Amino acid sequence: MTRRGWLGISIAFGCWAADPSQQVLDLVADAAGSLSAGDAAGFLKAFDRAMPGYERLRQNVMGLVALGEVRSAIEAQEDEGNDQRRQVQFLWTLQILAGPSARVTTRREQAVSCTVEKQAGKWRITKLEPVDFFAPIPPR
């Protein structure tokens, strides 16, 4: 077998045997990174569109990104579950720079709870509380 063949098998096995906790952390970290990049669509990819409150979340995030620069960071606090469903909690921090020349800065920090489920082989957030943590705020 060629070196490339072994590498492909190693990568495939690594993905298959990956730790569900790490996969969920990566999912939420990627969502937070998308929000920091101003990519609302990228943020929303982490969510199941059938999630209760999804439309409100979508509107909130679109409005939040429209305000200006958003810096988003997470810190894992709790993680329970199995390889199909996990309950996780993050301390989520948002720093919102809005207004002319991004002079108005607002900082939010709150525990955000998520239910994350594997759907068709991919992790998706199926519940998020509180959805209004991501609501836009008017510049002062």
Salt bridges, closest charged atoms under 4 A:
GLU55 OE2 - ARG58 NH2 2.57
GLU69 OE2 - ARG71 NE 2.97
ASP79 OD1 - ARG86 NE 2.80
GLU109 OE2 - ARG107 NH2 3.29
GLU117 OE2 - ARG85 NE 3.37
GLU129 OE2 - LYS127 NZ 3.65
ASP132 OD1 - ARG56 NE 3.11
